[in-house]
Amino acid sequence: MEKIKILIIEDEVAIADLLAYGLSNEGFETVKAHTGEDGLREVGRFKPDLLLLDWMLPDQSGLDICKKVTATHNIPILMLTAKSDIKDKILGLEFGADDYITKPFDLREVIARIRTILRRLMQASRQVDETLEDVIRFKDIEVAKSERQVKKNKQMVELTPKEFDLLMTLYSYRGKIFTREELLDFVWGYDYFGDTRTIDTHIQRLRKKLDLNDMITTVFGIGYKFERQADF
């Protein structure tokens, strides 16, 4: 599966370049646009998973862009604004933005807010998926989600709570490439500040306990994914 795609609509070239560089280093695919017109064109062409939108653009307001995009697309929007008035920020949210961040900003905060938005949307999607089936089966494995039990060849396999949550996160988004940071965010929580190597340790344990070397695969330089071939 392709990387998560983020469209940056920002007229200040230096800021757009900084955002693109930082997000690319975090495993996202980015495209930049410096006017509202170009940005709207890229929404249709690039089909982003998230829009990073500046409030003030040379040809039209970011609020107008926000209203146009939300009228025809279901794309989460993070607004970038130099406005500090809370009324302006509320106005942005009312126009369809999911969150906002005030300039000058710390790149780490932008990345954290993006991950929070994406995590919230994906968790909502997973909750819908979880209402459809309680017992899932793949390979020689059976998982009873409500009981948090896993069997391999009809024999119970003991997983720690985090191992179980990690397995369900990967399985629920089969084919999606997760960075280690995203998995920490999803499974351990936004406030966890541990080493990303804990992900590698838990992945190794899952592979060993359930013989999933062919399903939980390493995407070198990025992270891990659960192969779509498990859909049977």
ChimeraX attribute file (.defattr): number of C-alpha atoms within 10 A of each C-alpha:
attribute: neighborCount
match mode: 1-to-1
recipient: residues
	/A:1	10
	/A:2	9
	/A:3	16
	/A:4	16
	/A:5	19
	/A:6	25
	/A:7	24
	/A:8	25
	/A:9	29
	/A:10	26
	/A:11	20
	/A:12	15
	/A:13	12
	/A:14	10
	/A:15	13
	/A:16	20
	/A:17	15
	/A:18	12
	/A:19	20
	/A:20	20
	/A:21	14
	/A:22	17
	/A:23	20
	/A:24	16
	/A:25	11
	/A:26	15
	/A:27	19
	/A:28	17
	/A:29	18
	/A:30	21
	/A:31	18
	/A:32	20
	/A:33	21
	/A:34	18
	/A:35	21
	/A:36	24
	/A:37	15
	/A:38	12
	/A:39	22
	/A:40	18
	/A:41	13
	/A:42	18
	/A:43	20
	/A:44	11
	/A:45	9
	/A:46	15
	/A:47	15
	/A:48	20
	/A:49	17
	/A:50	21
	/A:51	25
	/A:52	24
	/A:53	26
	/A:54	28
	/A:55	25
	/A:56	20
	/A:57	19
	/A:58	13
	/A:59	11
	/A:60	13
	/A:61	15
	/A:62	24
	/A:63	22
	/A:64	13
	/A:65	21
	/A:66	27
	/A:67	16
	/A:68	14
	/A:69	20
	/A:70	15
	/A:71	11
	/A:72	8
	/A:73	11
	/A:74	10
	/A:75	18
	/A:76	23
	/A:77	25
	/A:78	25
	/A:79	24
	/A:80	23
	/A:81	20
	/A:82	13
	/A:83	14
	/A:84	11
	/A:85	8
	/A:86	9
	/A:87	10
	/A:88	13
	/A:89	21
	/A:90	13
	/A:91	12
	/A:92	24
	/A:93	18
	/A:94	13
	/A:95	18
	/A:96	20
	/A:97	24
	/A:98	17
	/A:99	19
	/A:100	21
	/A:101	19
	/A:102	15
	/A:103	12
	/A:104	10
	/A:105	12
	/A:106	10
	/A:107	13
	/A:108	11
	/A:109	11
	/A:110	20
	/A:111	14
	/A:112	14
	/A:113	17
	/A:114	22
	/A:115	17
	/A:116	18
	/A:117	16
	/A:118	18
	/A:119	17
	/A:120	13
	/A:121	13
	/A:122	16
	/A:123	14
	/A:124	12
	/A:125	13
	/A:126	15
	/A:127	12
	/A:128	11
	/A:129	12
	/A:130	14
	/A:131	8
	/A:132	8
	/A:133	11
	/A:134	13
	/A:135	15
	/A:136	14
	/A:137	15
	/A:138	14
	/A:139	15
	/A:140	11
	/A:141	18
	/A:142	18
	/A:143	20
	/A:144	14
	/A:145	16
	/A:146	10
	/A:147	9
	/A:148	16
	/A:149	15
	/A:150	21
	/A:151	16
	/A:152	17
	/A:153	11
	/A:154	10
	/A:155	10
	/A:156	13
	/A:157	14
	/A:158	13
	/A:159	17
	/A:160	13
	/A:161	11
	/A:162	13
	/A:163	18
	/A:164	19
	/A:165	18
	/A:166	21
	/A:167	20
	/A:168	18
	/A:169	20
	/A:170	20
	/A:171	21
	/A:172	18
	/A:173	17
	/A:174	19
	/A:175	20
	/A:176	18
	/A:177	23
	/A:178	23
	/A:179	21
	/A:180	19
	/A:181	19
	/A:182	22
	/A:183	20
	/A:184	22
	/A:185	18
	/A:186	21
	/A:187	19
	/A:188	17
	/A:189	12
	/A:190	15
	/A:191	8
	/A:192	10
	/A:193	10
	/A:194	10
	/A:195	10
	/A:196	14
	/A:197	12
	/A:198	12
	/A:199	23
	/A:200	14
	/A:201	11
	/A:202	17
	/A:203	21
	/A:204	15
	/A:205	16
	/A:206	20
	/A:207	16
	/A:208	11
	/A:209	13
	/A:210	17
	/A:211	16
	/A:212	17
	/A:213	14
	/A:214	12
	/A:215	21
	/A:216	22
	/A:217	17
	/A:218	17
	/A:219	12
	/A:220	7
	/A:221	8
	/A:222	17
	/A:223	18
	/A:224	23
	/A:225	22
	/A:226	25
	/A:227	19
	/A:228	14
	/A:229	12
	/A:230	15
	/A:231	11
	/A:232	8
